Amino acid sequence: VHIAYVVRMPNGAEVDRAEPEAPLMFKLGERQSIVAMELGLRGMNTGGVRQLVIPPHLAYGARGRGRVPPNATLVMIVRLVKVD
C-alpha cells in the first residue's frame, strides 16, 4: 500500500508526516508498520481518509521512537493513496 499521513500528539504537536506526492509504502500483513496501521487500513478504499487514535500498545509502546515519547497516544490522519 501507499499511504499519506500526518501523526500528531494529542496536544496537536506534529511528529511525522508523509505527503501524497511521496507516500510511505509497505506490505500489509508483514509487520512493516505499527499494529494500528495494519488494523486501521483494513477495508479502506483507494482515496479514503481515516482518523486513527492510537493507544501506546498499538504504536511504539514503552520504547517510543524519534519524536514520539514512550507510552504516547497518537492521532493519525491517514489517506490510502494506492494499492499495488
HUHUNOR-V769779 format. One record per pair of residues at least 12 apart in sequence whose ideal C-beta (glycine too) atoms are under 10 Angstrom apart, sorted by the first residue. I is the first residue (numbers start at 0). J is the second residue. Records with the same first field share a line. If there is no record, write none. Layout:
# HUHUNOR-V769779
I = J / J
This chain:
# HUHUNOR-V769779
0 = 22 / 23 / 24 / 25 / 26 / 27 / 31 / 32 / 36 / 40 / 43 / 45 / 77 / 79 / 80 / 81 / 82 / 83
1 = 17 / 19 / 21 / 22 / 23 / 24 / 25 / 45 / 78 / 79 / 80 / 81 / 82 / 83
2 = 17 / 19 / 22 / 23 / 24 / 25 / 32 / 36 / 39 / 40 / 43 / 75 / 77 / 78 / 79 / 80 / 81 / 82
3 = 16 / 17 / 18 / 19 / 20 / 21 / 22 / 23 / 48 / 76 / 77 / 78 / 79 / 80 / 81
4 = 16 / 17 / 18 / 19 / 22 / 23 / 36 / 39 / 48 / 49 / 51 / 75 / 76 / 77 / 78 / 79 / 80
5 = 17 / 18 / 50 / 74 / 75 / 76 / 77 / 78
6 = 33 / 51 / 53 / 58 / 66 / 67 / 71 / 73 / 74 / 75 / 76 / 77
7 = 73 / 74 / 75 / 76
8 = 66 / 67 / 68 / 71 / 72 / 73 / 74
9 = 52 / 71 / 72 / 73 / 74
10 = 74
11 = 74
12 = 66
13 = 66
14 = 64 / 65 / 66 / 67 / 68 / 71 / 73 / 74 / 75
15 = 64 / 65 / 66 / 67 / 73 / 75
16 = 76
17 = 77 / 78 / 80
18 = 78 / 80
19 = 78 / 80 / 81
20 = 80
22 = 78 / 79 / 80 / 81
23 = 36 / 77 / 80
24 = 80 / 81 / 83
25 = 37 / 40
26 = 83
27 = 40 / 41 / 82
33 = 51 / 53 / 57 / 58 / 59 / 60 / 64 / 67 / 73 / 75
34 = 53 / 56 / 57 / 58 / 60
35 = 51 / 52 / 53 / 54 / 56 / 57 / 58 / 73 / 75 / 77
36 = 51 / 53 / 57 / 58 / 75 / 77
37 = 57
38 = 51 / 53 / 57
39 = 51 / 52 / 53 / 57 / 75 / 77 / 79
40 = 77 / 79 / 82
43 = 77 / 78 / 79 / 82
44 = 79 / 82
45 = 78 / 79 / 80 / 81 / 82
46 = 78 / 79 / 80 / 81
47 = 77 / 78 / 79 / 80
48 = 76 / 77 / 78 / 79
49 = 75 / 76 / 77 / 78 / 79
50 = 74 / 75 / 76 / 77
51 = 73 / 74 / 75 / 76 / 77
52 = 72 / 73 / 74 / 75
53 = 71 / 72 / 73 / 74 / 75
54 = 70 / 71 / 72 / 73
55 = 67 / 68 / 69 / 70 / 71 / 72 / 73
56 = 70
57 = 72 / 73
58 = 70 / 71 / 72 / 73 / 75
59 = 71 / 73
